């Protein structure tokens, strides 16, 4: 983050306020939706219990996933965005065509929108086989165990570590992937988002274990993702968490048999 300190204070505040503001709006939406689900007499709750996946219901679920992913992932990308803005500011002073940090963020968000659509499709399939409750929690201990074990094993795989290195080293990422102009900033956002997706997508499947609209569970995964990316020993703690996930999954599997 030391490199980001070269960014003018007003730019730092503007970027931080923008991302924090969008994050707050996303969480406000999630809180309102969760409250609606907990109100038995509400029409919103009735709508969420519909098992038939109409176009309107699918759009509602996709919107929920998009808002949730943006709210969960923007906090962890803030350091990278500030470093990009600092490099772009320096490049602009030297006459190199650059784009605002918002183009970088847009590319990053597009990746998570794509994941959200896939997550919606996965939810649809789980609903088809009656594996999710109306509160979008796995009905099957075996399914929950399989997700936990898979997530734990993924935490230990080389691909996870390689993707995490790019997320934990934003200065190196920007130096190796720098591209000029608005299209370049967007592509950089896409590339960084892809590494971030490779790092975190399996963790998002844990939402089907703890509850897709369980705010405490969502917050816990958000904090874990953030700490894994920014803490000095985040990579090691991620591997420890992987072992704990495997143990928890094994326990659930025994209970489900």
Buried (B, 14 or more C-beta within 10 A) or exposed (E): EEBBEEBEEEBBEBBEEBBEEBBEEBBEBBEEBBBBBEEEEEEBBEEBEEEEBEEEBBEBBBBBBBBBBBBBBBBBBBBBBBBBBBBBBBBEEEEEEBBBBBBBBBBBBBBBBBBBBEBBEEBBEBBEEEBBEEBBBBEBBBBBBBBBBBBBBBBBEEEBBEBBBBBBBBBEBBEEBBBEEBEBBBBBBBBBBBBBBBBBBBBBBBBBBBBBBBBEBBBEBBEBBBBBBBEEEBBEBBBEBBEEBBEBBBEBBEEEE
